[in-house]
Amino acid sequence: MSERYDAIVVGAGPAGSAAALTMAQNNISVLLLERGQYPGSKNMYGGNIYSLPTAQIIPAFWEKAPWERKIVTEEIWFLNRDSAVKAGFTGLRFGKAPYNKFSALRPKFDSWFANEAVRAGAILRCNALAIDLIWDKIGLVAKKVDGIILDSGEEIRADVVVLAEGALAFLAQKAGLRKPLMAHSYTHYVKQVFGLPREKLESRFNLEKDEGTAIGMVGFATAGMIGKGGLWTNKETIGISTGGYLSQMVTKGLSPLHLLNRLTSHPLIKRLLEDAELLEYKSHMVPKGGYQKIPALIDHGIMVCGDAAMMISGRRGTDLAMLSGKAAGESVAEAHAKGSYTKDILQTYENKINHSFFLQDIRNGKASKLYYEHHPDSDYLLTKLINELAYKFFSVELKSNTELMQDMKEIVINLQPMDKTLKDLYHGIFNWGVF
């Protein structure tokens, strides 16, 4: 006879752990499955845990969570071959409770988060890969999910299954909730982590104890591909990543490792990594299909949240995964009280997502996808332009200001047709998002 729970959560990332924790706090018997050796072992992470959304799930989480640094400085670098135009902000207020965001390492943070669910009463099983769903008939035609099947052949039953399985979402596809995504709907990121003693790191980035810096990069960072680069400071490590749309990576023949080595060899980045020791290399896929690709979120006895549900908006993903997991957990608690897990009962989860602030952002981001389809070279060209203009502006020459302005005008004209530059700038104002 197979085990039975009120709920099974597939995936112990931020979405799955948030769902399991919420359900356990509502006295629901829940099994949390993780295919890796431990939660976070399969994850590559760029760097930030957002304070306010995470506190919605665990109030004052920063008092016990394994965060690395409190982010007080954020910058964006428009990076060219041997230069960078930088824009940034340092807010020391962000270094005090309730803070704004933290840098974190997913292996540590995910394990802690999943164990918070365990402390609340959830059962965690690692090295457990769910490969299929168990269906039971309800009525003449309709079917309801009644559990999962592991790769070992073991069957585990539950009244509801919450899929928080990540970007590829194999079970969501088997359930008919999500269609397969093509390469142009995924981004692929690669990351290296470098060790650097705390004192050197804080001196190099002008940080006090426990303060951190996050830097986003466009232009050179992606070799003309639509994407971004990033750098985050941890306690005694520096994480640096780059990547972009998988389809462009393939058509342009870009090797992920070559792309990352190219970025870390940039003269300005190289200075930040001086004397640092390379510790690890990872890669990760992120679904970027946008609003049109959001799957059906519910069916009889099944729900989808996190990356599997395409809960991604610009640079925000981890916090939206948590919030969608929390909403799923709350909806299961409501269904449990009613004693039914049919689609109409689970509709409360879909309603919560539809009325969330982040779905509004995802919906409003539809135009951005079209922008990048029609202006695929805009990041590269605009970055190149502002760097050349900066070189000219800051050069000390034997010319009048009038002559200098004429030179800068010619730089703009010679880069590409003026009407295209104006269109890139106009549409970029409304759609550009680099992090």
DRENDO-1510 file (C-alpha; in Angstrom, 1 decimal, always signed):
<recs>
REC; n; res; u; v; w
REC; 1; MET; +0.0; +0.0; +0.0 .
REC; 2; SER; +1.4; +3.4; -1.0 .
REC; 3; GLU; +2.0; +6.3; +1.3 .
REC; 4; ARG; -0.7; +9.0; +1.4 .
REC; 5; TYR; -0.6; +12.7; +2.3 .
REC; 6; ASP; -2.9; +15.6; +2.0 .
REC; 7; ALA; -0.5; +17.3; -0.4 .
REC; 8; ILE; +2.7; +16.6; -2.3 .
REC; 9; VAL; +5.0; +19.4; -3.4 .
REC; 10; VAL; +7.4; +18.6; -6.2 .
REC; 11; GLY; +10.5; +20.7; -6.0 .
REC; 12; ALA; +12.2; +22.2; -2.9 .
REC; 13; GLY; +13.2; +25.5; -4.4 .
REC; 14; PRO; +11.8; +28.8; -3.1 .
REC; 15; ALA; +8.3; +28.2; -4.6 .
REC; 16; GLY; +8.0; +24.6; -3.3 .
REC; 17; SER; +9.3; +25.4; +0.2 .
REC; 18; ALA; +7.0; +28.4; +0.5 .
REC; 19; ALA; +4.0; +26.2; -0.5 .
REC; 20; ALA; +5.1; +23.4; +1.9 .
REC; 21; LEU; +5.7; +25.8; +4.8 .
REC; 22; THR; +2.4; +27.5; +4.3 .
REC; 23; MET; +0.5; +24.2; +4.2 .
REC; 24; ALA; +2.3; +22.7; +7.2 .
REC; 25; GLN; +1.5; +25.8; +9.2 .
REC; 26; ASN; -2.2; +25.0; +8.4 .
REC; 27; ASN; -1.9; +21.5; +9.8 .
REC; 28; ILE; -1.9; +19.8; +6.4 .
REC; 29; SER; +0.2; +16.7; +6.0 .
REC; 30; VAL; +2.6; +17.6; +3.2 .
REC; 31; LEU; +5.5; +15.8; +1.5 .
REC; 32; LEU; +8.2; +18.0; -0.1 .
REC; 33; LEU; +10.2; +16.2; -2.8 .
REC; 34; GLU; +13.6; +17.3; -4.0 .
REC; 35; ARG; +15.4; +15.5; -6.8 .
REC; 36; GLY; +18.9; +16.7; -5.7 .
REC; 37; GLN; +21.0; +15.5; -2.8 .
REC; 38; TYR; +19.7; +18.5; -0.8 .
REC; 39; PRO; +17.6; +21.6; -1.5 .
REC; 40; GLY; +19.6; +24.0; -3.6 .
REC; 41; SER; +22.1; +21.4; -4.8 .
REC; 42; LYS; +20.8; +21.8; -8.4 .
REC; 43; ASN; +20.5; +25.6; -8.4 .
REC; 44; MET; +22.6; +28.3; -9.8 .
REC; 45; TYR; +21.8; +31.6; -8.3 .
REC; 46; GLY; +22.6; +35.1; -9.4 .
REC; 47; GLY; +22.4; +36.6; -6.0 .
REC; 48; ASN; +19.4; +38.4; -4.3 .
REC; 49; ILE; +16.8; +37.5; -1.7 .
REC; 50; TYR; +14.2; +40.3; -1.5 .
REC; 51; SER; +13.3; +41.3; +2.0 .
REC; 52; LEU; +9.7; +42.4; +1.9 .
REC; 53; PRO; +8.3; +39.5; -0.1 .
REC; 54; THR; +10.3; +36.9; +1.9 .
REC; 55; ALA; +9.0; +38.5; +5.2 .
REC; 56; GLN; +5.5; +37.8; +4.0 .
REC; 57; ILE; +6.3; +34.1; +4.4 .
REC; 58; ILE; +8.7; +34.2; +7.4 .
REC; 59; PRO; +8.6; +37.5; +9.3 .
REC; 60; ALA; +12.0; +38.8; +10.3 .
REC; 61; PHE; +13.6; +36.0; +8.4 .
REC; 62; TRP; +16.9; +37.8; +8.3 .
REC; 63; GLU; +17.4; +37.0; +12.0 .
REC; 64; LYS; +18.0; +33.4; +11.2 .
REC; 65; ALA; +18.4; +32.9; +7.4 .
REC; 66; PRO; +21.9; +32.2; +6.0 .
REC; 67; TRP; +22.1; +35.4; +3.9 .
REC; 68; GLU; +25.5; +36.7; +2.8 .
REC; 69; ARG; +25.4; +40.5; +2.6 .
REC; 70; LYS; +22.9; +43.3; +2.9 .
REC; 71; ILE; +22.8; +45.0; -0.5 .
REC; 72; VAL; +23.3; +48.8; -0.1 .
REC; 73; THR; +24.9; +49.6; -3.4 .
REC; 74; GLU; +23.4; +48.8; -6.9 .
REC; 75; GLU; +25.0; +49.8; -10.1 .
REC; 76; ILE; +24.4; +49.3; -13.8 .
REC; 77; TRP; +27.4; +49.2; -16.1 .
REC; 78; PHE; +27.1; +49.9; -19.8 .
REC; 79; LEU; +30.2; +48.0; -20.6 .
REC; 80; ASN; +32.2; +48.4; -23.8 .
REC; 81; ARG; +35.6; +46.8; -24.8 .
REC; 82; ASP; +37.8; +49.0; -22.6 .
REC; 83; SER; +35.3; +51.3; -20.8 .
REC; 84; ALA; +32.1; +51.5; -18.8 .
REC; 85; VAL; +29.5; +54.2; -18.3 .
REC; 86; LYS; +28.2; +53.6; -14.8 .
REC; 87; ALA; +25.0; +54.6; -13.0 .
REC; 88; GLY; +24.4; +53.6; -9.4 .
REC; 89; PHE; +23.0; +54.3; -6.0 .
REC; 90; THR; +24.1; +53.7; -2.5 .
REC; 91; GLY; +21.5; +53.8; +0.2 .
REC; 92; LEU; +22.8; +53.2; +3.7 .
REC; 93; ARG; +19.3; +52.9; +5.0 .
REC; 94; PHE; +19.1; +49.6; +3.1 .
REC; 95; GLY; +21.7; +48.3; +5.6 .
REC; 96; LYS; +19.2; +48.5; +8.5 .
REC; 97; ALA; +16.1; +46.4; +9.3 .
REC; 98; PRO; +13.8; +45.7; +7.6 .
REC; 99; TYR; +16.5; +46.0; +4.8 .
REC; 100; ASN; +15.8; +45.8; +1.1 .
REC; 101; LYS; +17.6; +42.8; -0.3 .
REC; 102; PHE; +20.4; +40.4; +0.6 .
REC; 103; SER; +23.0; +38.5; -1.5 .
REC; 104; ALA; +22.6; +34.8; -0.8 .
REC; 105; LEU; +24.0; +31.4; -1.9 .
REC; 106; ARG; +21.2; +29.1; -3.0 .
REC; 107; PRO; +22.6; +25.8; -1.6 .
REC; 108; LYS; +22.6; +27.4; +1.8 .
REC; 109; PHE; +19.4; +29.4; +1.6 .
REC; 110; ASP; +17.3; +26.7; -0.1 .
REC; 111; SER; +18.3; +24.1; +2.5 .
REC; 112; TRP; +17.4; +26.5; +5.3 .
REC; 113; PHE; +14.1; +27.4; +3.7 .
REC; 114; ALA; +13.1; +23.8; +3.2 .
REC; 115; ASN; +14.1; +23.0; +6.8 .
REC; 116; GLU; +11.8; +25.8; +8.0 .
REC; 117; ALA; +9.0; +23.8; +6.3 .
REC; 118; VAL; +10.2; +20.7; +8.0 .
REC; 119; ARG; +10.2; +22.5; +11.4 .
REC; 120; ALA; +6.6; +23.4; +10.7 .
REC; 121; GLY; +5.7; +19.8; +10.1 .
REC; 122; ALA; +6.4; +19.0; +6.4 .
REC; 123; ILE; +8.2; +15.8; +5.4 .
REC; 124; LEU; +11.3; +16.3; +3.2 .
REC; 125; ARG; +12.6; +13.6; +0.9 .
REC; 126; CYS; +15.7; +14.3; -1.2 .
REC; 127; ASN; +17.1; +12.2; -4.1 .
REC; 128; ALA; +13.4; +11.8; -5.1 .
REC; 129; LEU; +12.7; +12.4; -8.8 .
REC; 130; ALA; +9.0; +12.5; -9.7 .
REC; 131; ILE; +8.6; +11.3; -13.3 .
REC; 132; ASP; +4.8; +10.9; -13.6 .
REC; 133; LEU; +1.4; +11.6; -12.1 .
REC; 134; ILE; -1.3; +9.3; -10.8 .
REC; 135; TRP; -4.7; +10.0; -12.2 .
REC; 136; ASP; -8.1; +8.9; -10.8 .
REC; 137; LYS; -11.5; +9.3; -12.6 .
REC; 138; ILE; -14.1; +11.6; -11.2 .
REC; 139; GLY; -17.3; +11.1; -13.0 .
REC; 140; LEU; -17.6; +9.8; -16.6 .
REC; 141; VAL; -14.9; +11.9; -18.3 .
REC; 142; ALA; -13.0; +14.1; -15.8 .
REC; 143; LYS; -9.8; +13.0; -14.2 .
REC; 144; LYS; -8.1; +14.1; -11.0 .
REC; 145; VAL; -4.4; +13.9; -10.0 .
REC; 146; ASP; -4.1; +11.6; -7.0 .
REC; 147; GLY; -0.3; +11.4; -6.5 .
REC; 148; ILE; +3.0; +10.9; -8.2 .
REC; 149; ILE; +5.3; +8.2; -9.4 .
REC; 150; LEU; +9.1; +8.3; -8.6 .
REC; 151; ASP; +11.8; +7.1; -10.9 .
REC; 152; SER; +12.2; +4.1; -8.6 .
REC; 153; GLY; +8.6; +3.1; -9.5 .
REC; 154; GLU; +7.3; +4.0; -6.0 .
REC; 155; GLU; +3.8; +5.5; -5.9 .
REC; 156; ILE; +2.9; +8.2; -3.4 .
REC; 157; ARG; -0.7; +9.3; -3.1 .
REC; 158; ALA; -2.1; +12.7; -2.2 .
REC; 159; ASP; -5.3; +14.8; -2.5 .
REC; 160; VAL; -3.4; +17.5; -4.3 .
REC; 161; VAL; +0.0; +17.9; -6.0 .
REC; 162; VAL; +1.7; +21.2; -6.2 .
REC; 163; LEU; +4.3; +21.4; -9.0 .
REC; 164; ALA; +7.2; +23.7; -8.3 .
REC; 165; GLU; +9.6; +21.8; -10.5 .
REC; 166; GLY; +11.4; +24.6; -12.2 .
REC; 167; ALA; +12.0; +25.9; -15.7 .
REC; 168; LEU; +11.5; +22.7; -17.7 .
REC; 169; ALA; +8.3; +21.7; -16.0 .
REC; 170; PHE; +8.1; +18.1; -17.3 .
REC; 171; LEU; +5.2; +17.1; -15.1 .
REC; 172; ALA; +3.2; +20.3; -15.9 .
REC; 173; GLN; +3.6; +19.3; -19.5 .
REC; 174; LYS; +2.5; +15.7; -18.8 .
REC; 175; ALA; -0.6; +17.1; -17.1 .
REC; 176; GLY; -1.4; +19.2; -20.2 .
REC; 177; LEU; -1.1; +22.5; -18.2 .
REC; 178; ARG; +2.0; +23.8; -20.0 .
REC; 179; LYS; +3.0; +23.4; -23.6 .
REC; 180; PRO; +6.7; +22.7; -24.5 .
REC; 181; LEU; +8.7; +25.9; -24.9 .
REC; 182; MET; +11.0; +26.6; -27.8 .
REC; 183; ALA; +14.6; +27.9; -27.4 .
REC; 184; HIS; +13.5; +31.5; -27.9 .
REC; 185; SER; +11.4; +31.3; -24.7 .
REC; 186; TYR; +14.4; +30.3; -22.4 .
REC; 187; THR; +17.4; +32.2; -21.3 .
REC; 188; HIS; +20.6; +30.4; -20.3 .
REC; 189; TYR; +22.9; +31.8; -17.7 .
REC; 190; VAL; +26.4; +30.7; -16.6 .
REC; 191; LYS; +28.1; +31.7; -13.4 .
REC; 192; GLN; +31.5; +31.5; -11.7 .
REC; 193; VAL; +32.1; +32.0; -8.0 .
REC; 194; PHE; +35.5; +33.4; -6.9 .
REC; 195; GLY; +36.9; +33.3; -3.4 .
REC; 196; LEU; +38.3; +36.5; -1.9 .
REC; 197; PRO; +39.2; +37.2; +1.7 .
REC; 198; ARG; +36.6; +39.4; +3.5 .
REC; 199; GLU; +39.0; +42.3; +4.1 .
REC; 200; LYS; +40.1; +42.5; +0.5 .
REC; 201; LEU; +36.6; +42.2; -0.8 .
REC; 202; GLU; +35.2; +45.0; +1.4 .
REC; 203; SER; +38.1; +47.3; +0.6 .
REC; 204; ARG; +37.8; +46.6; -3.2 .
REC; 205; PHE; +34.1; +47.4; -3.2 .
REC; 206; ASN; +34.2; +50.2; -0.5 .
REC; 207; LEU; +32.0; +48.3; +1.9 .
REC; 208; GLU; +31.6; +48.2; +5.6 .
REC; 209; LYS; +30.9; +44.9; +7.5 .
REC; 210; ASP; +28.1; +42.9; +6.0 .
REC; 211; GLU; +27.3; +45.5; +3.4 .
REC; 212; GLY; +27.1; +44.3; -0.2 .
REC; 213; THR; +27.1; +45.4; -3.8 .
REC; 214; ALA; +25.1; +44.2; -6.9 .
REC; 215; ILE; +26.2; +45.2; -10.4 .
REC; 216; GLY; +24.2; +44.6; -13.6 .
REC; 217; MET; +26.0; +44.8; -16.9 .
REC; 218; VAL; +24.9; +45.1; -20.6 .
REC; 219; GLY; +26.7; +45.5; -23.8 .
REC; 220; PHE; +30.1; +43.7; -23.8 .
REC; 221; ALA; +28.8; +41.3; -21.2 .
REC; 222; THR; +26.7; +39.4; -23.7 .
REC; 223; ALA; +28.7; +39.7; -27.0 .
REC; 224; GLY; +25.8; +41.3; -28.9 .
REC; 225; MET; +23.2; +38.9; -27.6 .
REC; 226; ILE; +20.0; +40.0; -25.8 .
REC; 227; GLY; +20.8; +39.4; -22.2 .
REC; 228; LYS; +22.7; +40.7; -19.2 .
REC; 229; GLY; +25.6; +40.2; -16.9 .
REC; 230; GLY; +25.8; +40.5; -13.2 .
REC; 231; LEU; +28.2; +40.6; -10.2 .
REC; 232; TRP; +27.3; +40.1; -6.6 .
REC; 233; THR; +29.4; +40.3; -3.4 .
REC; 234; ASN; +29.0; +37.6; -0.8 .
REC; 235; LYS; +30.8; +37.3; +2.6 .
REC; 236; GLU; +34.0; +36.0; +1.1 .
REC; 237; THR; +33.1; +35.3; -2.5 .
REC; 238; ILE; +32.2; +37.1; -5.7 .
REC; 239; GLY; +29.6; +35.7; -8.0 .
REC; 240; ILE; +29.6; +36.7; -11.6 .
REC; 241; SER; +27.3; +35.6; -14.3 .
REC; 242; THR; +26.2; +36.3; -17.9 .
REC; 243; GLY; +23.8; +34.9; -20.4 .
REC; 244; GLY; +20.8; +35.5; -22.6 .
REC; 245; TYR; +18.3; +33.9; -24.9 .
REC; 246; LEU; +19.1; +30.3; -25.7 .
REC; 247; SER; +18.0; +30.7; -29.3 .
REC; 248; GLN; +20.5; +33.5; -29.9 .
REC; 249; MET; +23.3; +31.6; -28.1 .
REC; 250; VAL; +22.8; +28.8; -30.6 .
REC; 251; THR; +22.4; +30.8; -33.8 .
REC; 252; LYS; +25.4; +33.0; -32.9 .
REC; 253; GLY; +27.5; +30.0; -32.0 .
REC; 254; LEU; +28.3; +31.3; -28.5 .
REC; 255; SER; +29.8; +28.9; -26.0 .
REC; 256; PRO; +28.5; +29.6; -22.5 .
REC; 257; LEU; +31.9; +29.1; -20.9 .
REC; 258; HIS; +33.6; +31.2; -23.6 .
REC; 259; LEU; +31.1; +33.9; -23.0 .
REC; 260; LEU; +31.8; +33.9; -19.2 .
REC; 261; ASN; +35.6; +33.8; -19.7 .
REC; 262; ARG; +35.2; +36.8; -22.1 .
REC; 263; LEU; +33.5; +38.8; -19.4 .
REC; 264; THR; +35.9; +37.9; -16.6 .
REC; 265; SER; +38.8; +38.9; -18.9 .
REC; 266; HIS; +37.4; +42.4; -19.4 .
REC; 267; PRO; +40.0; +44.8; -18.0 .
REC; 268; LEU; +37.6; +46.4; -15.6 .
REC; 269; ILE; +36.1; +43.1; -14.3 .
REC; 270; LYS; +39.6; +41.6; -14.1 .
REC; 271; ARG; +40.6; +44.3; -11.6 .
REC; 272; LEU; +37.7; +43.4; -9.4 .
REC; 273; LEU; +38.7; +39.7; -9.5 .
REC; 274; GLU; +42.4; +40.2; -8.9 .
REC; 275; ASP; +43.9; +37.6; -6.6 .
REC; 276; ALA; +40.5; +35.9; -6.4 .
REC; 277; GLU; +40.4; +32.1; -6.5 .
REC; 278; LEU; +37.9; +30.4; -8.9 .
REC; 279; LEU; +35.8; +28.0; -6.8 .
REC; 280; GLU; +32.9; +26.8; -9.0 .
REC; 281; TYR; +31.1; +27.0; -12.3 .
REC; 282; LYS; +27.4; +26.5; -12.8 .
REC; 283; SER; +24.7; +27.1; -15.4 .
REC; 284; HIS; +20.9; +27.6; -15.3 .
REC; 285; MET; +17.9; +27.9; -17.5 .
REC; 286; VAL; +15.2; +30.5; -16.9 .
REC; 287; PRO; +11.8; +30.5; -18.7 .
REC; 288; LYS; +11.2; +33.8; -20.4 .
REC; 289; GLY; +8.1; +33.2; -22.5 .
REC; 290; GLY; +6.3; +36.1; -20.9 .
REC; 291; TYR; +2.6; +36.6; -20.3 .
REC; 292; GLN; +1.4; +34.6; -23.4 .
REC; 293; LYS; +3.3; +31.5; -22.2 .
REC; 294; ILE; +1.9; +31.4; -18.6 .
REC; 295; PRO; +0.4; +27.9; -18.4 .
REC; 296; ALA; -3.0; +26.8; -16.9 .
REC; 297; LEU; -2.3; +27.1; -13.2 .
REC; 298; ILE; -4.8; +24.5; -12.0 .
REC; 299; ASP; -6.7; +21.4; -12.8 .
REC; 300; HIS; -8.4; +18.8; -10.7 .
REC; 301; GLY; -6.0; +18.0; -7.8 .
REC; 302; ILE; -3.0; +19.8; -9.3 .
REC; 303; MET; -1.4; +23.3; -9.2 .
REC; 304; VAL; +1.7; +25.0; -10.7 .
REC; 305; CYS; +3.8; +27.7; -9.2 .
REC; 306; GLY; +7.2; +29.4; -9.5 .
REC; 307; ASP; +9.4; +29.0; -12.6 .
REC; 308; ALA; +7.2; +26.2; -13.8 .
REC; 309; ALA; +4.3; +28.7; -13.9 .
REC; 310; MET; +6.5; +31.3; -15.6 .
REC; 311; MET; +6.4; +33.6; -12.6 .
REC; 312; ILE; +9.2; +35.8; -13.9 .
REC; 313; SER; +9.2; +39.6; -14.2 .
REC; 314; GLY; +12.4; +41.2; -15.4 .
REC; 315; ARG; +15.1; +40.7; -12.8 .
REC; 316; ARG; +12.6; +39.4; -10.2 .
REC; 317; GLY; +12.0; +35.6; -10.0 .
REC; 318; THR; +12.9; +34.2; -6.6 .
REC; 319; ASP; +10.5; +36.4; -4.7 .
REC; 320; LEU; +7.7; +35.9; -7.2 .
REC; 321; ALA; +8.3; +32.1; -6.9 .
REC; 322; MET; +8.0; +32.4; -3.1 .
REC; 323; LEU; +4.8; +34.5; -3.3 .
REC; 324; SER; +3.2; +32.2; -5.8 .
REC; 325; GLY; +4.1; +29.2; -3.6 .
REC; 326; LYS; +2.6; +30.9; -0.6 .
REC; 327; ALA; -0.6; +31.6; -2.6 .
REC; 328; ALA; -0.7; +27.9; -3.6 .
REC; 329; GLY; -0.3; +26.8; +0.0 .
REC; 330; GLU; -3.1; +29.1; +1.2 .
REC; 331; SER; -5.4; +27.8; -1.5 .
REC; 332; VAL; -4.7; +24.2; -0.6 .
REC; 333; ALA; -5.6; +25.1; +3.0 .
REC; 334; GLU; -8.9; +26.5; +1.9 .
REC; 335; ALA; -9.6; +23.4; -0.3 .
REC; 336; HIS; -8.7; +21.2; +2.7 .
REC; 337; ALA; -11.2; +22.9; +4.9 .
REC; 338; LYS; -13.9; +22.3; +2.2 .
REC; 339; GLY; -12.8; +18.7; +1.7 .
REC; 340; SER; -12.5; +19.0; -2.1 .
REC; 341; TYR; -9.6; +19.6; -4.5 .
REC; 342; THR; -11.5; +19.9; -7.7 .
REC; 343; LYS; -10.6; +22.6; -10.2 .
REC; 344; ASP; -13.4; +24.9; -9.2 .
REC; 345; ILE; -12.3; +24.8; -5.5 .
REC; 346; LEU; -8.6; +25.4; -6.5 .
REC; 347; GLN; -9.7; +28.4; -8.5 .
REC; 348; THR; -8.9; +30.6; -5.5 .
REC; 349; TYR; -5.2; +30.1; -6.3 .
REC; 350; GLU; -5.7; +31.3; -9.9 .
REC; 351; ASN; -7.7; +34.3; -8.5 .
REC; 352; LYS; -4.8; +35.2; -6.1 .
REC; 353; ILE; -2.3; +35.1; -8.9 .
REC; 354; ASN; -4.5; +37.1; -11.3 .
REC; 355; HIS; -4.9; +39.9; -8.7 .
REC; 356; SER; -1.3; +40.0; -7.7 .
REC; 357; PHE; +1.0; +43.0; -8.4 .
REC; 358; PHE; +3.5; +40.8; -10.2 .
REC; 359; LEU; +1.1; +39.4; -12.7 .
REC; 360; GLN; +0.2; +42.9; -13.6 .
REC; 361; ASP; +3.9; +43.6; -14.2 .
REC; 362; ILE; +4.2; +40.3; -16.3 .
REC; 363; ARG; +1.2; +41.4; -18.3 .
REC; 364; ASN; +2.5; +44.9; -18.9 .
REC; 365; GLY; +5.8; +43.3; -20.0 .
REC; 366; LYS; +4.3; +41.9; -23.2 .
REC; 367; ALA; +5.4; +44.9; -25.1 .
REC; 368; SER; +9.0; +44.4; -24.0 .
REC; 369; LYS; +9.2; +41.0; -25.7 .
REC; 370; LEU; +8.1; +42.7; -29.0 .
REC; 371; TYR; +10.6; +45.5; -28.4 .
REC; 372; TYR; +13.5; +43.0; -28.3 .
REC; 373; GLU; +12.2; +41.1; -31.3 .
REC; 374; HIS; +12.2; +44.3; -33.4 .
REC; 375; HIS; +15.3; +45.9; -31.8 .
REC; 376; PRO; +17.6; +42.9; -31.0 .
REC; 377; ASP; +20.8; +44.9; -31.3 .
REC; 378; SER; +19.6; +47.9; -29.2 .
REC; 379; ASP; +21.5; +47.1; -26.0 .
REC; 380; TYR; +24.8; +46.5; -27.8 .
REC; 381; LEU; +24.5; +49.6; -30.0 .
REC; 382; LEU; +23.3; +52.0; -27.3 .
REC; 383; THR; +26.0; +50.8; -25.0 .
REC; 384; LYS; +28.6; +51.3; -27.7 .
REC; 385; LEU; +27.2; +54.8; -28.5 .
REC; 386; ILE; +27.2; +56.1; -24.9 .
REC; 387; ASN; +30.7; +54.9; -24.3 .
REC; 388; GLU; +32.1; +56.6; -27.4 .
REC; 389; LEU; +30.2; +59.7; -26.5 .
REC; 390; ALA; +31.7; +59.6; -23.0 .
REC; 391; TYR; +35.2; +59.1; -24.4 .
REC; 392; LYS; +34.7; +62.2; -26.6 .
REC; 393; PHE; +33.1; +64.3; -23.8 .
REC; 394; PHE; +35.8; +63.6; -21.2 .
REC; 395; SER; +38.7; +64.0; -23.6 .
REC; 396; VAL; +40.7; +67.2; -23.2 .
REC; 397; GLU; +41.3; +68.5; -26.8 .
REC; 398; LEU; +42.4; +71.7; -28.5 .
REC; 399; LYS; +38.9; +72.4; -29.7 .
REC; 400; SER; +36.1; +74.7; -28.9 .
REC; 401; ASN; +32.9; +73.5; -27.2 .
REC; 402; THR; +31.1; +74.0; -30.5 .
REC; 403; GLU; +33.6; +71.8; -32.3 .
REC; 404; LEU; +33.3; +69.2; -29.5 .
REC; 405; MET; +29.5; +69.0; -29.8 .
REC; 406; GLN; +29.8; +68.7; -33.6 .
REC; 407; ASP; +32.2; +65.7; -33.1 .
REC; 408; MET; +29.7; +64.1; -30.7 .
REC; 409; LYS; +26.9; +64.6; -33.2 .
REC; 410; GLU; +28.9; +62.9; -35.9 .
REC; 411; ILE; +29.5; +59.9; -33.6 .
REC; 412; VAL; +25.8; +59.5; -33.3 .
REC; 413; ILE; +25.1; +59.9; -37.0 .
REC; 414; ASN; +27.9; +57.5; -38.0 .
REC; 415; LEU; +26.8; +54.7; -35.7 .
REC; 416; GLN; +23.6; +53.8; -37.5 .
REC; 417; PRO; +20.9; +55.7; -39.4 .
REC; 418; MET; +19.6; +58.5; -37.2 .
REC; 419; ASP; +15.9; +57.4; -37.4 .
REC; 420; LYS; +16.9; +53.9; -36.1 .
REC; 421; THR; +18.8; +55.4; -33.1 .
REC; 422; LEU; +15.8; +57.6; -32.3 .
REC; 423; LYS; +13.4; +54.6; -32.5 .
REC; 424; ASP; +15.8; +52.5; -30.3 .
REC; 425; LEU; +15.9; +55.3; -27.7 .
REC; 426; TYR; +12.1; +56.0; -27.8 .
REC; 427; HIS; +11.0; +52.4; -27.4 .
REC; 428; GLY; +13.9; +51.6; -25.0 .
REC; 429; ILE; +12.6; +54.2; -22.6 .
REC; 430; PHE; +9.3; +52.2; -22.2 .
REC; 431; ASN; +10.6; +48.7; -22.5 .
REC; 432; TRP; +14.3; +48.5; -21.5 .
REC; 433; GLY; +15.1; +46.4; -18.5 .
REC; 434; VAL; +18.6; +45.3; -17.9 .
REC; 435; PHE; +18.6; +43.4; -14.6 .
</recs>
